Amino acid sequence: MAASGDGGAFASAAIEHALAAGDYEMAVDLLEQHGMAMVMQGYAQTVSGWVQALPPEWRAGSPRTELAFAWMHLLRGTYAEAAPYLERTKLVIGGEGAEIPATQAEQVLKAEWLVMRSLHLFMEGKTAESLALAKQALELAPEKDGRVRSLAYWAVASVQQLVAAYTDA
């Protein structure tokens, strides 16, 4: 069983055991819980290997894992490589214009996707679209989710700085 909290070695061992046992449902669940944190801690190659070990039908249904890989590419500066992950996530969450998700977890997921899509558009020089999505993410992200809200504020400030709206930034 995976450890709660930061995950660490227990999560890694649990994911490896789930994959070895062919328990893909458990592996995906663990990747969704711990994959993002592991990517952010520099274990992107490890997480990538685990995702590649999943059968394709199990990989496609994991929006959290898709977002983890999109973040990995955005943080590495390989923006074009983030696009397929963002597109696959969009298929699951409904994209920019879809209705507000029902649960808080779905709202957080969509808000994070909006931030990432905003940053992707920012890198393409599409400042108006980027700013609109970042603001939409702020509206959607729950007040108590400091991580996603700070990412959304960062995206808003980045766009405003680019267009020389320093006071707003």
MIDREN-193966 format. One record per atom (N, C-alpha, C): atom name; y, z, x. Coordinates in nm, 2 decimals. Example, Ala and Ser with C-alpha at 12.3 -4.5 7.8 and 13.67 -1.06 7.14 Angstrom:
BEGIN
ATOM   atome        y        z        x
ATOM       N    -0.57     0.78     1.32
ATOM      CA    -0.45     0.78     1.23
ATOM       C    -0.33     0.78     1.32
ATOM       N    -0.22     0.71     1.28
ATOM      CA    -0.11     0.71     1.37
ATOM       C     0.00     0.79     1.29
//
This chain:
BEGIN
ATOM   atome        y        z        x
ATOM       N    -0.12     0.00     0.08
ATOM      CA     0.00     0.00     0.00
ATOM       C     0.12     0.00     0.09
ATOM       N     0.22    -0.07     0.05
ATOM      CA     0.35    -0.08     0.13
ATOM       C     0.43     0.04     0.11
ATOM       N     0.50     0.08     0.22
ATOM      CA     0.59     0.19     0.21
ATOM       C     0.71     0.16     0.13
ATOM       N     0.76     0.27     0.07
ATOM      CA     0.89     0.25     0.00
ATOM       C     1.00     0.27     0.10
ATOM       N     1.12     0.25     0.07
ATOM      CA     1.23     0.27     0.16
ATOM       C     1.26     0.14     0.24
ATOM       N     1.27     0.16     0.37
ATOM      CA     1.30     0.04     0.46
ATOM       C     1.19    -0.06     0.48
ATOM       N     1.07    -0.02     0.44
ATOM      CA     0.95    -0.11     0.46
ATOM       C     0.89    -0.10     0.60
ATOM       N     0.95    -0.17     0.69
ATOM      CA     0.91    -0.17     0.83
ATOM       C     0.77    -0.21     0.85
ATOM       N     0.70    -0.13     0.94
ATOM      CA     0.56    -0.17     0.98
ATOM       C     0.46    -0.16     0.87
ATOM       N     0.49    -0.07     0.77
ATOM      CA     0.39    -0.06     0.66
ATOM       C     0.40    -0.19     0.57
ATOM       N     0.52    -0.24     0.55
ATOM      CA     0.53    -0.36     0.47
ATOM       C     0.47    -0.48     0.54
ATOM       N     0.49    -0.49     0.67
ATOM      CA     0.43    -0.59     0.75
ATOM       C     0.28    -0.59     0.74
ATOM       N     0.22    -0.47     0.76
ATOM      CA     0.08    -0.46     0.76
ATOM       C     0.03    -0.49     0.62
ATOM       N     0.10    -0.45     0.51
ATOM      CA     0.06    -0.47     0.38
ATOM       C     0.06    -0.62     0.34
ATOM       N     0.16    -0.69     0.39
ATOM      CA     0.17    -0.83     0.37
ATOM       C     0.06    -0.91     0.44
ATOM       N     0.03    -0.87     0.56
ATOM      CA    -0.08    -0.93     0.63
ATOM       C    -0.21    -0.91     0.57
ATOM       N    -0.24    -0.79     0.52
ATOM      CA    -0.36    -0.76     0.46
ATOM       C    -0.38    -0.83     0.32
ATOM       N    -0.27    -0.84     0.25
ATOM      CA    -0.27    -0.91     0.12
ATOM       C    -0.30    -1.06     0.14
ATOM       N    -0.24    -1.12     0.25
ATOM      CA    -0.27    -1.26     0.28
ATOM       C    -0.41    -1.28     0.32
ATOM       N    -0.46    -1.19     0.41
ATOM      CA    -0.60    -1.20     0.46
ATOM       C    -0.70    -1.18     0.34
ATOM       N    -0.67    -1.10     0.24
ATOM      CA    -0.76    -1.08     0.13
ATOM       C    -0.74    -1.19     0.02
ATOM       N    -0.64    -1.28     0.04
ATOM      CA    -0.62    -1.38    -0.06
ATOM       C    -0.55    -1.33    -0.18
ATOM       N    -0.49    -1.21    -0.17
ATOM      CA    -0.42    -1.15    -0.29
ATOM       C    -0.28    -1.20    -0.28
ATOM       N    -0.26    -1.32    -0.33
ATOM      CA    -0.13    -1.39    -0.32
ATOM       C    -0.02    -1.33    -0.41
ATOM       N    -0.07    -1.27    -0.52
ATOM      CA     0.03    -1.21    -0.61
ATOM       C     0.09    -1.09    -0.54
ATOM       N     0.01    -1.01    -0.47
ATOM      CA     0.06    -0.89    -0.40
ATOM       C     0.14    -0.94    -0.28
ATOM       N     0.10    -1.04    -0.21
ATOM      CA     0.18    -1.09    -0.09
ATOM       C     0.32    -1.13    -0.14
ATOM       N     0.33    -1.21    -0.25
ATOM      CA     0.46    -1.25    -0.30
ATOM       C     0.54    -1.14    -0.34
ATOM       N     0.48    -1.04    -0.41
ATOM      CA     0.55    -0.92    -0.45
ATOM       C     0.61    -0.85    -0.33
ATOM       N     0.53    -0.83    -0.23
ATOM      CA     0.58    -0.76    -0.11
ATOM       C     0.69    -0.84    -0.04
ATOM       N     0.67    -0.98    -0.03
ATOM      CA     0.77    -1.06     0.03
ATOM       C     0.90    -1.05    -0.04
ATOM       N     0.90    -1.05    -0.18
ATOM      CA     1.02    -1.04    -0.25
ATOM       C     1.09    -0.90    -0.23
ATOM       N     1.01    -0.80    -0.21
ATOM      CA     1.07    -0.66    -0.19
ATOM       C     1.12    -0.65    -0.05
ATOM       N     1.05    -0.71     0.05
ATOM      CA     1.09    -0.68     0.19
ATOM       C     1.13    -0.80     0.27
ATOM       N     1.11    -0.92     0.22
ATOM      CA     1.14    -1.04     0.30
ATOM       C     1.28    -1.05     0.34
ATOM       N     1.38    -1.03     0.25
ATOM      CA     1.52    -1.04     0.28
ATOM       C     1.56    -0.95     0.39
ATOM       N     1.52    -0.82     0.38
ATOM      CA     1.56    -0.72     0.48
ATOM       C     1.50    -0.76     0.62
ATOM       N     1.38    -0.81     0.62
ATOM      CA     1.31    -0.85     0.74
ATOM       C     1.38    -0.97     0.80
ATOM       N     1.42    -1.07     0.72
ATOM      CA     1.50    -1.18     0.77
ATOM       C     1.63    -1.14     0.84
ATOM       N     1.70    -1.05     0.77
ATOM      CA     1.83    -1.00     0.82
ATOM       C     1.81    -0.91     0.94
ATOM       N     1.69    -0.86     0.97
ATOM      CA     1.66    -0.78     1.09
ATOM       C     1.61    -0.86     1.20
ATOM       N     1.61    -1.00     1.18
ATOM      CA     1.57    -1.09     1.29
ATOM       C     1.42    -1.13     1.29
ATOM       N     1.35    -1.10     1.18
ATOM      CA     1.21    -1.14     1.17
ATOM       C     1.19    -1.26     1.09
ATOM       N     1.28    -1.35     1.09
ATOM      CA     1.27    -1.47     1.01
ATOM       C     1.14    -1.55     1.04
ATOM       N     1.11    -1.57     1.17
ATOM      CA     0.99    -1.64     1.20
ATOM       C     0.86    -1.58     1.15
ATOM       N     0.86    -1.45     1.15
ATOM      CA     0.74    -1.38     1.10
ATOM       C     0.73    -1.40     0.95
ATOM       N     0.84    -1.38     0.88
ATOM      CA     0.85    -1.40     0.73
ATOM       C     0.81    -1.55     0.70
ATOM       N     0.87    -1.64     0.78
ATOM      CA     0.84    -1.78     0.76
ATOM       C     0.69    -1.81     0.77
ATOM       N     0.62    -1.75     0.87
ATOM      CA     0.48    -1.77     0.88
ATOM       C     0.40    -1.71     0.76
ATOM       N     0.44    -1.60     0.71
ATOM      CA     0.38    -1.55     0.59
ATOM       C     0.39    -1.64     0.47
ATOM       N     0.52    -1.69     0.45
ATOM      CA     0.54    -1.78     0.34
ATOM       C     0.46    -1.91     0.36
ATOM       N     0.45    -1.96     0.48
ATOM      CA     0.37    -2.08     0.50
ATOM       C     0.22    -2.06     0.48
ATOM       N     0.18    -1.93     0.49
ATOM      CA     0.04    -1.90     0.47
ATOM       C     0.00    -1.89     0.32
ATOM       N     0.11    -1.89     0.23
ATOM      CA     0.08    -1.89     0.09
ATOM       C     0.05    -2.03     0.04
ATOM       N    -0.04    -2.04    -0.06
ATOM      CA    -0.06    -2.18    -0.12
ATOM       C     0.07    -2.22    -0.18
ATOM       N     0.10    -2.35    -0.18
ATOM      CA     0.23    -2.41    -0.23
ATOM       C     0.26    -2.36    -0.37
ATOM       N     0.17    -2.34    -0.46
ATOM      CA     0.20    -2.30    -0.60
ATOM       C     0.25    -2.15    -0.60
ATOM       N     0.22    -2.07    -0.50
ATOM      CA     0.27    -1.94    -0.49
ATOM       C     0.40    -1.93    -0.43
ATOM       N     0.43    -2.02    -0.34
ATOM      CA     0.56    -2.03    -0.27
ATOM       C     0.67    -2.07    -0.36
ATOM       N     0.64    -2.16    -0.45
ATOM      CA     0.75    -2.22    -0.54
ATOM       C     0.80    -2.12    -0.64
ATOM       N     0.73    -2.01    -0.68
ATOM      CA     0.77    -1.93    -0.78
ATOM       C     0.84    -1.80    -0.74
ATOM       N     0.89    -1.79    -0.61
ATOM      CA     0.95    -1.67    -0.56
ATOM       C     1.09    -1.69    -0.52
ATOM       N     1.19    -1.67    -0.62
ATOM      CA     1.33    -1.69    -0.59
ATOM       C     1.38    -1.60    -0.48
ATOM       N     1.34    -1.48    -0.47
ATOM      CA     1.38    -1.39    -0.37
ATOM       C     1.35    -1.44    -0.23
ATOM       N     1.23    -1.49    -0.22
ATOM      CA     1.18    -1.55    -0.09
ATOM       C     1.26    -1.67    -0.05
ATOM       N     1.29    -1.75    -0.15
ATOM      CA     1.37    -1.87    -0.13
ATOM       C     1.51    -1.83    -0.08
ATOM       N     1.57    -1.73    -0.14
ATOM      CA     1.70    -1.69    -0.10
ATOM       C     1.70    -1.63     0.04
ATOM       N     1.59    -1.56     0.08
ATOM      CA     1.58    -1.51     0.21
ATOM       C     1.59    -1.62     0.31
ATOM       N     1.52    -1.73     0.28
ATOM      CA     1.52    -1.85     0.38
ATOM       C     1.65    -1.92     0.37
ATOM       N     1.71    -1.93     0.26
ATOM      CA     1.85    -1.99     0.25
ATOM       C     1.94    -1.90     0.34
ATOM       N     1.94    -1.77     0.33
ATOM      CA     2.02    -1.69     0.41
ATOM       C     1.99    -1.71     0.56
ATOM       N     1.87    -1.72     0.60
ATOM      CA     1.83    -1.74     0.73
ATOM       C     1.90    -1.87     0.79
ATOM       N     1.90    -1.97     0.71
ATOM      CA     1.96    -2.10     0.76
ATOM       C     2.11    -2.09     0.76
ATOM       N     2.17    -2.02     0.66
ATOM      CA     2.31    -2.01     0.66
ATOM       C     2.36    -1.92     0.78
ATOM       N     2.29    -1.82     0.81
ATOM      CA     2.32    -1.73     0.92
ATOM       C     2.30    -1.80     1.06
ATOM       N     2.21    -1.89     1.06
ATOM      CA     2.19    -1.97     1.19
ATOM       C     2.28    -2.09     1.20
ATOM       N     2.35    -2.12     1.09
ATOM      CA     2.45    -2.23     1.10
ATOM       C     2.38    -2.36     1.07
ATOM       N     2.26    -2.36     1.02
ATOM      CA     2.18    -2.48     0.98
ATOM       C     2.20    -2.50     0.83
ATOM       N     2.32    -2.53     0.79
ATOM      CA     2.36    -2.53     0.64
ATOM       C     2.28    -2.63     0.56
ATOM       N     2.26    -2.75     0.62
ATOM      CA     2.18    -2.85     0.54
ATOM       C     2.04    -2.80     0.51
ATOM       N     1.98    -2.73     0.60
ATOM      CA     1.85    -2.68     0.58
ATOM       C     1.84    -2.57     0.47
ATOM       N     1.95    -2.51     0.44
ATOM      CA     1.95    -2.41     0.33
ATOM       C     1.95    -2.47     0.20
ATOM       N     2.00    -2.60     0.19
ATOM      CA     2.01    -2.66     0.06
ATOM       C     1.88    -2.67    -0.03
ATOM       N     1.77    -2.70     0.03
ATOM      CA     1.64    -2.71    -0.05
ATOM       C     1.61    -2.57    -0.11
ATOM       N     1.63    -2.47    -0.03
ATOM      CA     1.60    -2.33    -0.08
ATOM       C     1.69    -2.30    -0.20
ATOM       N     1.82    -2.33    -0.19
ATOM      CA     1.91    -2.30    -0.29
ATOM       C     1.88    -2.38    -0.42
ATOM       N     1.84    -2.51    -0.40
ATOM      CA     1.80    -2.59    -0.51
ATOM       C     1.68    -2.54    -0.59
ATOM       N     1.58    -2.50    -0.51
ATOM      CA     1.46    -2.44    -0.58
ATOM       C     1.49    -2.31    -0.65
ATOM       N     1.58    -2.23    -0.60
ATOM      CA     1.62    -2.11    -0.67
ATOM       C     1.70    -2.15    -0.79
ATOM       N     1.78    -2.25    -0.79
ATOM      CA     1.86    -2.29    -0.90
ATOM       C     1.77    -2.33    -1.02
ATOM       N     1.65    -2.39    -0.99
ATOM      CA     1.56    -2.43    -1.10
ATOM       C     1.51    -2.30    -1.17
ATOM       N     1.49    -2.19    -1.10
ATOM      CA     1.44    -2.07    -1.16
ATOM       C     1.55    -2.00    -1.24
ATOM       N     1.67    -1.99    -1.18
ATOM      CA     1.77    -1.90    -1.24
ATOM       C     1.87    -1.98    -1.33
ATOM       N     1.86    -2.11    -1.33
ATOM      CA     1.94    -2.19    -1.42
ATOM       C     2.08    -2.24    -1.37
ATOM       N     2.11    -2.21    -1.25
ATOM      CA     2.24    -2.27    -1.19
ATOM       C     2.36    -2.20    -1.24
ATOM       N     2.48    -2.27    -1.21
ATOM      CA     2.61    -2.21    -1.23
ATOM       C     2.64    -2.19    -1.38
ATOM       N     2.61    -2.29    -1.46
ATOM      CA     2.66    -2.29    -1.60
ATOM       C     2.56    -2.22    -1.70
ATOM       N     2.45    -2.17    -1.66
ATOM      CA     2.35    -2.11    -1.75
ATOM       C     2.41    -1.98    -1.80
ATOM       N     2.35    -1.93    -1.91
ATOM      CA     2.39    -1.80    -1.97
ATOM       C     2.37    -1.69    -1.88
ATOM       N     2.43    -1.58    -1.91
ATOM      CA     2.42    -1.45    -1.83
ATOM       C     2.28    -1.40    -1.84
ATOM       N     2.22    -1.37    -1.72
ATOM      CA     2.08    -1.32    -1.73
ATOM       C     2.07    -1.19    -1.80
ATOM       N     1.95    -1.16    -1.86
ATOM      CA     1.93    -1.05    -1.95
ATOM       C     1.92    -0.91    -1.87
ATOM       N     1.85    -0.91    -1.76
ATOM      CA     1.83    -0.79    -1.68
ATOM       C     1.93    -0.78    -1.57
ATOM       N     1.95    -0.65    -1.52
ATOM      CA     2.03    -0.63    -1.40
ATOM       C     1.97    -0.70    -1.28
ATOM       N     1.84    -0.69    -1.26
ATOM      CA     1.78    -0.76    -1.15
ATOM       C     1.80    -0.91    -1.15
ATOM       N     1.80    -0.97    -1.27
ATOM      CA     1.83    -1.11    -1.28
ATOM       C     1.97    -1.14    -1.25
ATOM       N     2.06    -1.05    -1.29
ATOM      CA     2.21    -1.07    -1.27
ATOM       C     2.23    -1.06    -1.12
ATOM       N     2.17    -0.97    -1.05
ATOM      CA     2.19    -0.96    -0.90
ATOM       C     2.14    -1.08    -0.83
ATOM       N     2.02    -1.13    -0.88
ATOM      CA     1.96    -1.25    -0.82
ATOM       C     2.06    -1.37    -0.83
ATOM       N     2.11    -1.39    -0.96
ATOM      CA     2.20    -1.50    -0.98
ATOM       C     2.33    -1.48    -0.91
ATOM       N     2.38    -1.36    -0.90
ATOM      CA     2.51    -1.34    -0.83
ATOM       C     2.49    -1.37    -0.68
ATOM       N     2.38    -1.33    -0.63
ATOM      CA     2.36    -1.36    -0.49
ATOM       C     2.34    -1.51    -0.46
ATOM       N     2.27    -1.58    -0.55
ATOM      CA     2.26    -1.72    -0.54
ATOM       C     2.40    -1.79    -0.55
ATOM       N     2.49    -1.74    -0.64
ATOM      CA     2.62    -1.79    -0.65
ATOM       C     2.70    -1.78    -0.52
ATOM       N     2.68    -1.66    -0.46
ATOM      CA     2.75    -1.64    -0.33
ATOM       C     2.70    -1.74    -0.23
ATOM       N     2.57    -1.75    -0.22
ATOM      CA     2.52    -1.84    -0.12
ATOM       C     2.56    -1.99    -0.15
ATOM       N     2.56    -2.03    -0.27
ATOM      CA     2.60    -2.16    -0.31
ATOM       C     2.75    -2.18    -0.28
ATOM       N     2.83    -2.07    -0.30
ATOM      CA     2.97    -2.08    -0.27
ATOM       C     2.99    -2.10    -0.12
ATOM       N     2.91    -2.02    -0.04
ATOM      CA     2.92    -2.04     0.11
ATOM       C     2.88    -2.18     0.15
ATOM       N     2.78    -2.23     0.09
ATOM      CA     2.73    -2.36     0.12
ATOM       C     2.84    -2.47     0.09
ATOM       N     2.90    -2.45    -0.02
ATOM      CA     3.01    -2.54    -0.06
ATOM       C     3.13    -2.53     0.04
ATOM       N     3.16    -2.40     0.07
ATOM      CA     3.26    -2.37     0.17
ATOM       C     3.24    -2.45     0.30
ATOM       N     3.12    -2.45     0.35
ATOM      CA     3.09    -2.52     0.47
ATOM       C     3.10    -2.67     0.46
ATOM       N     3.09    -2.72     0.34
ATOM      CA     3.11    -2.86     0.31
ATOM       C     3.25    -2.90     0.29
ATOM       N     3.34    -2.80     0.29
ATOM      CA     3.48    -2.82     0.27
ATOM       C     3.53    -2.83     0.13
ATOM       N     3.44    -2.79     0.03
ATOM      CA     3.47    -2.79    -0.11
ATOM       C     3.52    -2.66    -0.15
ATOM       N     3.65    -2.63    -0.12
ATOM      CA     3.71    -2.50    -0.13
ATOM       C     3.73    -2.46    -0.28
ATOM       N     3.77    -2.55    -0.37
ATOM      CA     3.79    -2.51    -0.51
ATOM       C     3.66    -2.47    -0.57
ATOM       N     3.56    -2.55    -0.55
ATOM      CA     3.43    -2.52    -0.61
ATOM       C     3.37    -2.39    -0.55
ATOM       N     3.39    -2.37    -0.42
ATOM      CA     3.34    -2.25    -0.35
ATOM       C     3.41    -2.13    -0.41
ATOM       N     3.54    -2.13    -0.42
ATOM      CA     3.61    -2.02    -0.47
ATOM       C     3.57    -1.98    -0.62
ATOM       N     3.55    -2.08    -0.70
ATOM      CA     3.51    -2.06    -0.84
ATOM       C     3.37    -1.99    -0.84
ATOM       N     3.28    -2.03    -0.76
ATOM      CA     3.15    -1.97    -0.76
ATOM       C     3.15    -1.83    -0.71
ATOM       N     3.23    -1.81    -0.61
ATOM      CA     3.24    -1.67    -0.55
ATOM       C     3.30    -1.58    -0.66
ATOM       N     3.40    -1.62    -0.73
ATOM      CA     3.46    -1.54    -0.83
ATOM       C     3.36    -1.52    -0.95
ATOM       N     3.28    -1.62    -0.98
ATOM      CA     3.18    -1.60    -1.08
ATOM       C     3.08    -1.50    -1.04
ATOM       N     3.04    -1.50    -0.91
ATOM      CA     2.95    -1.40    -0.86
ATOM       C     3.00    -1.26    -0.87
ATOM       N     3.13    -1.24    -0.84
ATOM      CA     3.20    -1.11    -0.86
ATOM       C     3.19    -1.06    -1.00
ATOM       N     3.21    -1.15    -1.10
ATOM      CA     3.21    -1.12    -1.24
ATOM       C     3.07    -1.08    -1.28
ATOM       N     2.97    -1.14    -1.22
ATOM      CA     2.83    -1.12    -1.26
ATOM       C     2.76    -1.00    -1.19
ATOM       N     2.80    -0.97    -1.07
ATOM      CA     2.73    -0.87    -0.99
ATOM       C     2.77    -0.73    -1.05
ATOM       N     2.66    -0.65    -1.07
ATOM      CA     2.69    -0.52    -1.12
ATOM       C     2.78    -0.43    -1.03
ATOM       N     2.86    -0.35    -1.09
ATOM      CA     2.96    -0.27    -1.01
ATOM       C     2.89    -0.19    -0.90
ATOM       N     2.77    -0.14    -0.93
ATOM      CA     2.70    -0.05    -0.84
ATOM       C     2.63    -0.12    -0.73
ATOM       N     2.63    -0.26    -0.73
ATOM      CA     2.56    -0.33    -0.62
ATOM       C     2.66    -0.37    -0.52
ATOM       N     2.68    -0.28    -0.42
ATOM      CA     2.77    -0.30    -0.32
ATOM       C     2.74    -0.41    -0.23
ATOM       N     2.61    -0.44    -0.20
ATOM      CA     2.57    -0.54    -0.11
ATOM       C     2.62    -0.68    -0.16
ATOM       N     2.58    -0.71    -0.29
ATOM      CA     2.61    -0.84    -0.34
ATOM       C     2.76    -0.85    -0.37
ATOM       N     2.82    -0.75    -0.41
ATOM      CA     2.97    -0.75    -0.44
ATOM       C     3.04    -0.77    -0.31
ATOM       N     3.00    -0.71    -0.20
ATOM      CA     3.07    -0.73    -0.07
ATOM       C     3.05    -0.87    -0.02
ATOM       N     2.93    -0.93    -0.04
ATOM      CA     2.91    -1.07     0.00
ATOM       C     3.00    -1.16    -0.08
ATOM       N     3.02    -1.13    -0.21
ATOM      CA     3.11    -1.21    -0.30
ATOM       C     3.25    -1.20    -0.26
ATOM       N     3.30    -1.08    -0.22
ATOM      CA     3.43    -1.06    -0.18
ATOM       C     3.45    -1.13    -0.04
ATOM       N     3.35    -1.13     0.04
ATOM      CA     3.36    -1.20     0.17
ATOM       C     3.38    -1.35     0.15
ATOM       N     3.30    -1.40     0.05
ATOM      CA     3.31    -1.55     0.02
ATOM       C     3.45    -1.58    -0.03
ATOM       N     3.50    -1.50    -0.12
ATOM      CA     3.63    -1.52    -0.18
ATOM       C     3.74    -1.52    -0.06
ATOM       N     3.73    -1.42     0.02
ATOM      CA     3.83    -1.40     0.13
ATOM       C     3.82    -1.52     0.23
ATOM       N     3.70    -1.57     0.25
ATOM      CA     3.68    -1.68     0.35
ATOM       C     3.74    -1.80     0.30
ATOM       N     3.73    -1.83     0.17
ATOM      CA     3.79    -1.95     0.11
ATOM       C     3.94    -1.94     0.11
ATOM       N     3.99    -1.82     0.07
ATOM      CA     4.13    -1.80     0.07
ATOM       C     4.20    -1.81     0.21
ATOM       N     4.13    -1.76     0.30
ATOM      CA     4.18    -1.77     0.44
ATOM       C     4.18    -1.91     0.49
ATOM       N     4.08    -1.99     0.45
ATOM      CA     4.08    -2.13     0.49
ATOM       C     4.20    -2.21     0.43
ATOM       N     4.23    -2.18     0.31
ATOM      CA     4.34    -2.25     0.24
ATOM       C     4.48    -2.18     0.27
ATOM       N     4.48    -2.09     0.36
ATOM      CA     4.60    -2.02     0.40
ATOM       C     4.66    -1.93     0.29
ATOM       N     4.58    -1.88     0.20
ATOM      CA     4.62    -1.78     0.10
ATOM       C     4.60    -1.64     0.16
ATOM       N     4.67    -1.61     0.26
ATOM      CA     4.64    -1.49     0.34
ATOM       C     4.66    -1.36     0.25
ATOM       N     4.76    -1.36     0.17
ATOM      CA     4.78    -1.24     0.09
ATOM       C     4.67    -1.22    -0.01
ATOM       N     4.62    -1.32    -0.07
ATOM      CA     4.50    -1.31    -0.16
ATOM       C     4.37    -1.28    -0.08
ATOM       N     4.36    -1.33     0.04
ATOM      CA     4.24    -1.30     0.12
ATOM       C     4.24    -1.15     0.15
//
